[in-house]
């Protein structure tokens, strides 16, 4: 009998990819108005330069371990206490400016001032568009009646709490919120799942993990011996990581839980 459900946050409950896409679109439209660049081409160029820059910094191994992606670096402040986060916090203003400046330059516009301006505009735009999947709250409402709910999210506590703050309805559903940057290691490390188990005082066969990412959510749950549910909204191909179950939308959880608990 399942007693608790562990949920991932980004692109499981929050539609982070859409929020990032909308923030890029708004920021690139501002560049189009200024210098006539094609917004889609600029977005592609900035994404490419952001990935390249992000992986070049000394903080990259840390961000990989905690699970912070390049586009979170384009809007997060990382005002967290540890030395690694403080290093990251010092890097991000220059990172933002350079990612946008190099993206502009790739399209023939050499304008560091505009790059800096867009680098500061993107975080403002990202904070304005906190998208949630349309079935998120309905599903959590139902599940909250019968299960302990735990959020296990990779990232900086400062940034993940910002995401929760701009979607204030979400956090109250959860009995515990575990953020990898606060724990010290991110999914797929099995330790963060074992930590969550200890918080709810349950054996691993009494919980399931629901997430969208095979290489973090599902792999980590598998390593910890926890049943895993892959939410595959985009009909992606499976990798070598095998979830215990696969669903297409959150509302499919009702039927699945009935089967598991039968």
C-alpha positions in Angstrom: 0.0 0.0 0.0 1.4 3.3 -1.1 1.4 5.9 1.7 3.5 8.8 0.3 4.1 10.2 -3.2 7.4 12.0 -4.0 7.1 14.6 -6.7 9.7 16.3 -8.9 9.0 20.1 -9.4 10.3 21.4 -12.8 8.4 20.0 -15.8 6.4 17.7 -13.6 4.2 20.1 -11.7 5.6 23.5 -12.9 5.9 23.9 -16.7 9.4 25.3 -16.5 10.3 24.7 -20.2 7.3 26.9 -21.2 8.2 29.6 -18.7 11.8 29.7 -20.1 10.5 29.7 -23.7 8.1 32.6 -23.0 10.9 34.6 -21.2 13.2 34.1 -24.2 10.4 35.2 -26.5 9.7 38.4 -24.6 13.4 39.3 -24.3 14.2 38.5 -27.9 11.3 40.7 -29.0 12.9 43.6 -27.2 16.1 42.9 -29.2 14.1 42.8 -32.4 12.6 46.2 -31.6 16.1 47.6 -31.0 18.1 46.2 -33.9 15.8 44.1 -36.1 17.1 40.7 -35.3 15.0 37.6 -35.8 13.8 36.6 -32.3 13.9 32.9 -32.9 17.4 33.0 -34.3 18.6 35.1 -31.3 17.0 32.7 -28.9 18.8 29.8 -30.5 22.1 31.7 -30.5 21.8 32.7 -26.8 20.9 29.2 -25.8 23.9 27.8 -27.6 26.3 30.4 -26.1 24.8 30.0 -22.6 25.5 26.3 -22.7 29.0 26.8 -23.9 29.8 29.4 -21.3 28.1 27.6 -18.4 30.2 24.5 -19.0 33.4 26.5 -19.0 33.2 27.9 -15.5 34.8 26.3 -12.4 31.3 26.0 -10.9 30.2 23.6 -13.6 30.9 20.3 -11.8 29.0 21.6 -8.8 26.0 22.7 -10.9 25.9 19.3 -12.5 25.9 17.5 -9.1 23.2 19.7 -7.7 21.2 19.9 -10.9 21.2 23.5 -12.0 20.9 24.0 -15.8 22.3 26.9 -17.9 18.9 28.6 -18.3 18.4 28.7 -14.5 21.8 30.4 -14.5 20.3 33.1 -16.7 17.8 34.2 -14.1 18.8 32.8 -10.7 20.6 34.8 -8.1 21.8 31.8 -6.0 21.8 33.7 -2.7 22.6 30.5 -0.8 25.1 30.2 2.1 27.6 27.6 0.9 30.9 28.6 -0.8 30.0 26.9 -4.1 26.8 28.9 -4.3 28.6 32.1 -3.5 31.0 31.4 -6.3 28.1 30.8 -8.6 26.4 34.0 -7.5 29.4 36.0 -8.3 29.7 34.5 -11.8 26.1 34.9 -13.0 26.0 38.6 -13.7 28.9 38.3 -16.1 27.5 35.0 -17.4 24.2 36.6 -18.3 25.7 39.6 -20.0 28.2 37.5 -22.0 25.6 34.9 -23.1 23.4 37.6 -24.6 26.3 39.6 -25.9 27.8 36.6 -27.7 24.4 35.6 -29.0 23.9 39.0 -30.5 27.4 39.0 -31.9 26.8 35.6 -33.6 24.0 37.3 -35.5 26.2 40.3 -36.4 25.3 42.8 -33.7 28.4 43.7 -31.5 26.8 45.6 -28.7 27.8 44.6 -25.1 25.6 47.3 -23.6 22.5 45.8 -25.3 23.8 42.3 -24.2 24.0 43.5 -20.6 20.5 45.1 -20.8 19.0 41.9 -22.2 20.8 39.9 -19.6 19.0 41.8 -16.9 15.7 41.8 -18.8 15.5 38.0 -19.1 15.3 37.4 -15.3 12.5 39.9 -15.0 10.6 38.3 -17.8 11.1 34.8 -16.4 9.6 35.8 -13.0 6.4 37.1 -14.8 5.6 33.7 -16.4 5.3 30.9 -13.8 3.3 28.3 -15.8 1.7 25.3 -14.1 0.3 22.3 -15.9 -3.5 22.5 -16.1 -4.1 19.4 -14.1 -1.5 20.0 -11.4 -3.7 21.5 -8.7 -6.6 19.3 -9.3 -4.4 16.2 -8.9 -2.7 17.5 -5.8 -6.1 18.3 -4.3 -7.2 14.7 -4.7 -4.0 13.0 -3.7 -3.5 15.2 -0.6 -6.6 13.5 0.9 -5.0 10.1 1.1 -1.2 10.4 0.8 1.7 12.2 2.3 3.2 14.4 -0.4 6.9 15.3 -0.6 8.6 17.5 -3.2 12.2 16.5 -4.2 13.7 19.1 -6.5 17.1 19.6 -7.9 18.6 23.1 -7.7 19.5 26.1 -5.6 17.3 26.6 -2.5 17.1 30.3 -3.3 16.0 29.7 -6.9 13.6 26.8 -6.2 12.0 28.8 -3.4 11.6 31.7 -5.8 9.8 29.4 -8.2 7.5 28.3 -5.3 7.0 31.9 -4.1 5.8 33.1 -7.6 3.4 30.1 -7.6 2.3 30.4 -3.9 -0.5 27.8 -4.2 1.9 24.9 -4.6 4.0 24.7 -1.5 1.1 24.2 1.0 0.3 20.8 -0.6 3.6 19.3 0.6 4.4 17.8 3.9 8.1 18.1 3.2 10.2 20.0 0.5 13.7 18.7 -0.2 16.0 20.8 -2.4 19.2 19.3 -3.6 21.3 22.4 -2.9 20.2 22.2 0.7 20.8 18.5 1.0 24.2 18.6 -0.7 23.7 16.3 -3.7 21.1 16.1 -6.4 19.0 13.4 -8.1 20.0 10.8 -9.3 22.0 10.3 -6.0 20.1 7.8 -4.0 20.9 9.6 -0.8 18.4 12.4 -1.4 15.6 9.8 -1.8 16.7 8.0 1.4 16.6 11.4 3.2 13.1 11.9 2.0 12.1 8.4 3.2 13.5 9.3 6.7 11.4 12.5 6.8 8.1 10.5 6.3 9.3 7.5 8.4 8.3 5.0 5.7 9.9 2.0 4.1 10.8 2.3 0.4 8.0 0.0 -0.7 5.4 2.4 0.7 6.3 5.3 -1.6 6.5 6.1 -5.3 8.4 8.8 -7.1 6.8 10.8 -10.0 9.0 12.8 -12.4 9.6 13.7 -16.0 13.4 13.1 -16.2 14.6 9.5 -16.7 18.2 10.4 -15.8 17.5 12.1 -12.5 14.0 11.3 -11.1 13.6 7.8 -12.4 17.3 6.7 -12.1 17.6 8.0 -8.6 14.4 6.4 -7.4 15.5 3.1 -9.0 18.8 3.3 -7.2 17.0 3.8 -3.9 14.7 0.9 -4.6 11.6 3.1 -4.8 8.9 2.5 -7.4 9.2 5.2 -10.2 6.5 6.8 -12.4 7.8 8.5 -15.5 5.4 11.2 -16.7 6.1 11.3 -20.4 3.9 14.1 -21.8 6.0 14.5 -25.0 6.1 10.8 -26.0 9.8 10.6 -25.7 11.8 7.5 -26.4 12.9 5.5 -23.4 16.6 5.4 -22.6 18.3 2.5 -20.8 16.7 3.8 -17.6 13.5 1.8 -17.0 10.7 3.3 -14.9 8.4 1.1 -12.9 5.4 2.8 -14.6 4.8 5.3 -17.4 2.0 7.8 -17.6 1.1 10.6 -20.1 -0.4 13.1 -17.7 -0.7 13.7 -14.0 -4.3 12.7 -13.8 -3.3 9.1 -14.9 -1.9 8.7 -11.4 -5.4 8.0 -10.0 -5.9 4.8 -12.0 -2.3 3.8 -11.5 -2.4 4.2 -7.7 -5.7 2.1 -7.6 -3.9 -0.7 -9.5 -0.8 -0.6 -7.2 -2.9 -0.5 -4.0 -5.4 -3.2 -5.2 
